[in-house]
Structures are given as C-alpha cells and as structure tokens.
Amino acid sequence: MMTGWLHDQFWNHGDFRWWEIVGWLGNFVFFARFFVQWYATERKKQVVVPTAFWWLSLAGSLLLLAYALFSHSKPDKPNWVFVFSYAFTWIPYVRNLIIHRRHRAAHMDCPGCGAICPPQSNFCPACGTRLQAAPVVQASGK
C-alpha cells in the first residue's frame, strides 16, 4: 500500500520525476531547521537561532524555488504564486549569515583562558585577564 503511493509520487507513466525529489528534499530541509532551533534553545535554556538554522533556511528555500521554477504541473507554465513565494526569501537568510560571520569575527580570544570575549572588551569576563585591542588597519590614501 505504502510502496504504491511512493511509486506514484516519483514515477509518472514510466518517467522518473526528479523535480518531485527536489521538492520533497526542499520541504524536508526547510522543516529540519525548526528542529535545529528547538534543540539549540533547549540546550541553552534561552531562545537561540544557530547558524545552521540560516543555512537550512537558505538551502530549503533555494531547493523549493528550483522546484517551483522547473517542476511544472502544467506544461511549460510554472506556478508563479509558488515561484514568487520563494523568490526573495533567500535575502534575509544571506544577510543573517553575513551578520553572524561579522559578529563572530569581531570577538577576541582571551590569551589567559582561551574564552571567547565580546567585541571591544578590556578584560576577559571568564578570568579577568586584560585583553589587547587588535591593531586598527587604515587604508592608505594613495
């Protein structure tokens, strides 16, 4: 019974429907991000949105956009509502990944205990070691 339904999902009159796999994979990846966020929140006992959430969001939305563009229920006519619903969702995901990367790069490592310290800290919050500010590199005016 289950194999008949599964067979019908991916085979259509002898043709394998690759875009159905892409669509289901996109749904799975997009849905998996909620488990990642839930796990991270439960682990820290506070609301956390880890980087993996944004990567899964980006991958899932791009897979679903590809599915919407190339899997046509009607010959040579994509479902434009479906296409538009995923056409621009990647923008905040990429922006959040950029912000996360810049924020992580701004942190300093404590030379005393190895803890990661917030940007512009003078002392390590874990051990109290004085932190050295990173030298500021200025562009030459040539």
Buried (B, 14 or more C-beta within 10 A) or exposed (E): EEEEEEEEEEEEEEEEBEBBBBBBBBBEBBEBBEEBBEEBBEEEEEEBBBBBBBBBBBBBBBBBBBBBBEBEEEEEEBBEEBBEBBBEBBEEBEEBBEEBEEEEEEEBEBEBEEBEBEEEBEEBEEEEBEBEEEEEEEEEEE
